[in-house]
Amino acid sequence: MKKMAETIVEEDIASIVNQNNMTFLHFTIQNIKTMDRFRELTTFVAVAEEGAFNAAARRLHMSPPAVTRLITALETRLAVQLFTRTTRQVALTDAGVKLREDALRILADLEAAETSAAGAQVAPSGSLRITAPVLFGQRFLAPILRDYLDAFPAVTASALFVDRNVNLLDEGLDVALRIGSLPDSSFSALRVGAVRQVMVAAPAYLERHGPPATPEALRDHRIVFPTSVAETPTWTFVCGNKRRSQRLTPTLSFSTLEAAIDAALAGWGITRALSYQVADALAEGRLVEVLEDYEDRLMPIHLLHGEGRRAAAKIRSFIDFAADRLRGEAGRLLAR
């Protein structure tokens, strides 16, 4: 009986070992297939870029026959011809051109994933330089930056708050916060919120003069215009589904937005600002919105940096930290 039990146990163990060996064999085969496909793509890209099998072989430190075998295997597996071959040159076919685009993207994504995984283990350190518009920087980014430095004590930071779009590369900056639509560029951008353009006046002013009913009615009101925002005294409105511009004749112009907002708070006239710039005054009733039905479209807020997926740990961690905080301020940013 005991011997019979021992025989059953031995058979069970042998079965388990055989099953594990089959699993290991399947896993190994799958790995080999993946590695072969990676080698095929890497070799294909090298041949496409070098324009010759011999040059690709030198670049990859492989023999020319090995390169030829890999390309032939790739073409056979895909059932398409990727290159036209002559005695003098190798050129991509239409299918080859398409595969090159996809292969470059796949290989770049793989490299970026490896870089990101390696960087995730690196603690943020070094000097971080950021820029933002003045009021936004003072009210939102400054407290975020202080808390970030508390969380990552190996990082030091400096902030440039100016009401102009500075060049990150020329100024040696790491991160920029931009408000408004972005032009096409090589910078990486992460949307973190939005703001509105609002026209505001004090309740006392509206009691004396009444609120404007349409954009055209602004000609009968005192307009306080900040020249730091725009040189031409023109405000844009949305009427129906169309945008239109209204030329203004300012009664008073200031070189700073803060002075224009102060004039509105004093009951002197109507001015225009971004929602976050007057959010507290609106919430407290010291300012009131006018012409809300003609409000222009939302303006996005982005965090920009120029290092793509290879960004240093200090940049990645700050953007993640700031994005979470700014997205949590959505109501205050929109003044709603």
Secondary structure, DSSP 8 states (H G I E B T S, - for coil): -HHHHHHHHHHHHHHHHHHHHHHHHHHHHHHHHHHHHHHHHHHHHHHHHHSSHHHHHHHHT--HHHHHHHHHHHHHHHTS--EEE-SS-EEE-HHHHHHHHHHHHHHHHHHHHHHHHHHTTS---EEEEEEE-HHHIIIIIHHHHHHHHHH-TTEEEEEEE-SS---HHHHT-SEEEEES---S-SSEEEEEEEE-EEEEE-HHHHHHH---SSGGGGGGS-BEEETTT-SS-EEEEEETTEEEEEE---SEEESSHHHHHHHHHTTS-BEEEEGGGSHHHHHTTSSEEE-GGG----EEEEEEESSGGG--HHHHHHHHHHHHHHHTTHHHHHT-
